[in-house]
Every structure is written in structure tokens, then in C-alpha cells.
Amino acid sequence: MIRAVTLGDMWSLRRKPRYQHVLYTERLLAYSHRPLWFALQSILAGNHRERTTLVLAEHGSLALVQAMGRLGRPEQDVIYLATSGTRSEQVPSDYELWFHLLHRLCIDAAQHSVQRLYAALPSQHNELREIFRQVGFQAYTHRHLFHLSGPDWDQGTRLAPMRMQSRRDHWAIHKLYGMIAPHVVQQAEVRNARHWTINQPYSLVRRQAWVLGPDDDLVAYLRLLSGPSGHVFSLLIRPEARDQVVDILRFGLAQLSDSRLVYLILREYQQELFEPAIRLGFQPVGEQILLVKHTVVPIRRAVLAPSLEVGLEPRISVRQYVWPPTRQEEC
């Protein structure tokens, strides 16, 4: 039986899982994911759009799935899958349990007005990807993760003249994103200008962003997420300005004042940025497949259809008048 997590499950969640997968997002790279604490927050929040934890208990085995909502968006990220307890022949395999949990998660998400579910899977894990495919997830791009493994080997001191992002830059950043991201990616992510707002609610993750270029025609956009576990950079830059990548990244590194881990996330359609990042000291450490599942289906219908359809307009019977016969007709 699949149900929302309860306080009675807390003791079981304290044990080390038999098998687990953390599906890292940019946010999870900035701070470590703690399933027990996340489950407790899900109970307090009521397992709605912000946080969801579902469990499947069967024959002494416990399977778990967790999803985190995106602030201000009708979306969730699947971030954790795990199984614990003893393994027996009466219990289905871990992948079967996760399939049923993911299917139920999609149903619950739709009931809470979540329109899209996302997942970032390790590219080499074909079994896990097959489970998501059977549930209805579709791949729309790949993401590459780089880790700053040492000091800046290029000892140049030139920094890009970037400025802090302001409110007037939202539309310009969105236009830059539209120029770089393929159409299939834009359809999957459904972003608008408000997506680039830097919100600062109470959170363990701090967000900062800088832009380069005129207000209405930006050249580059650099975003930084900082948390207890590390710093995560993401970059948008015009292809013709890729000779400034090193100076832009060096500007971002100059904003850091601690020794926490530093990551850089680039997508497969930004391959021209890989070589400058590696030259600066970033080393590739992983590749992810980004998946999406839509819980709503758009319906297209012509606006003028109701007025053109036969039989829908009101009909009024017209009274028939009979003229009196003339004198000639009487004869």
C-alpha cells in the first residue's frame, strides 16, 4: 500500500537504506540532502506541492520517493529514491517498487495542481531511466557537471566587467535564454521573465546573479547558488562571445571567500564552453539526463469554432402570413 509518510515511519528512515539514488539538482549540490529531515518537513507541510514523501511498506521492506517543489512554479523535482529493510523473495525488486511509487507520485502531483515533474538521472544508469520512461517521463537535454579541482592555473588577473542583476534585467535575461536554448528545451521548461527573479526568502541556499552587456541586449548571465555544501555556477553566454568565458568565470570565482566545493553546470548545447572551463581548472565529474513529465495536456481549439458550427445558433420560427384573395381570384 502506497501512502504519505507518517511519524511512525521515522524510526525506519533512520536506518541506512539498502539501495538509494539522490537525483542531484543545482539546489541539492549546494547542500546535502537528508531524507529523514525532508520526510519530517513533508509531514509538517502536509505532503503538498512544496514537499512530498511517499512510502510503500510490504513484507518488512520499505520503499521511499521524495519530490521537492519549485518556488513560485507549478512544478516538482524528483530528488530521492530508496529502499530499506530485508530483501526476500516475496518482495518485488527495488525497481518495481520505485515504479509503483513514481506512478502514484504523478497522480498526487496532478491532484495538487503540479503541471510538470522533472528528474535529473545519471546518464549511465539505463535501468533507472527505463523506469522513468515507463511512467511517462521524456528526455529533453543532457547536463554536464564540472568541479573546480584546483587553483586557477591561468594566473591572469583580468575580470569581466559584470554588474549585479537588477529587476530591469529580467526580460533581457529571458531573451538571452531564448537565443541559446533549443526550442525543445524551452517547451519542456516553460520559463518566463519572472523565472529569473532572484528571490531571497529564508533558505539555506543563497542566490546571486550578474549580467554583462547593455540593459536590452545582454551578452552573458552568471548565476551562483551557495549553500553549506558548496557553490554552484550556471552560465548563459552568446556563442560569439565565448572568448570572454574565462574572464566571466574568473569574476564569479573572485566573489567567493571560503574553501567550499565549487561546481559549474553546463548543458550539451553549450559544448563550446567546455574547453575554456577546463582550462580554468574545472574538471568534468558527471553527466545527467534531464527528464520531464507533463501532468496536463494542452487542448487547441479555434476561437471562431462555436460561431461556425452548424446547429448551435438559436433558431426562431417565423410566423407565416396568408394574403387575402383578390377579386380576380374570387371570380
Secondary structure, DSSP 8 states (H G I E B T S, - for coil): -EEE--GGGHHHHTS--SEEEE---HHHHHS---HHHHHHHHHHHTSSSSEEEEEEEETTEEEEEEEEE-TTSSEEEEEEEEEEE---TTS--HHHHHHHHHHHHHHHHHHTT--EEEEEEETT-HHHHHHHHHHT-EEEEEEEEEEE-SS-SS--------EE--GGGHHHHHHHHHHHS-HHHHHHH---GGGG-----S-S-EEEEEEES-TTS-SEEEEEEE-SSEEEEEEEE-GGGGGGHHHHHHHHHHT--S--EEEEEEEGGGGGGHHHHHHHTEEEEEEEEEEEEESS------TTHHHHSTT-S-------------HHHH-
